[in-house]
Amino acid sequence: MKKALNLIFWGFILALLRIDLGIDILPDPIGYIMIAIGCDELSRNFPIAKKARSLAIALILISIPTLVVDLNTVATMEWLSYSMFLSIVKLILVYYLFTLFKEISKNNVLLLKRTENTFTAYMIVHFIALLQLSFSMNMSGDFIATISF
């Protein structure tokens, strides 16, 4: 189980960080491959991991454009829509992963409570970011830069 959780952790590091030298040297699809492999290993004992694995596999394909396009620097309606769609799919993946983590930690009350609190905080922050992204489609570029976090 430790190996599977490590794969999920490092997969998210790859998917969340962007170091750009013309292309992203920490490619998101590789991170989602690692998450899918970790979920596949956990799916033998925890059936909810199959849903997370399926979403991670979908994100492998969906995130291919992020290899060459920095979504933080593009401002066209198409890329903003793609960015919003990608954020929603990532949020659903995180939901399934936290459901998996809660299932894993159900025998440890303190760990379960910490997992639930982390899940709540993560969702609140990302719903606010998604809300900001949806409104940014109608705002000028100068204003978007000042409210982004």
Disulfide bonds with the S-S distance in Angstrom:
none
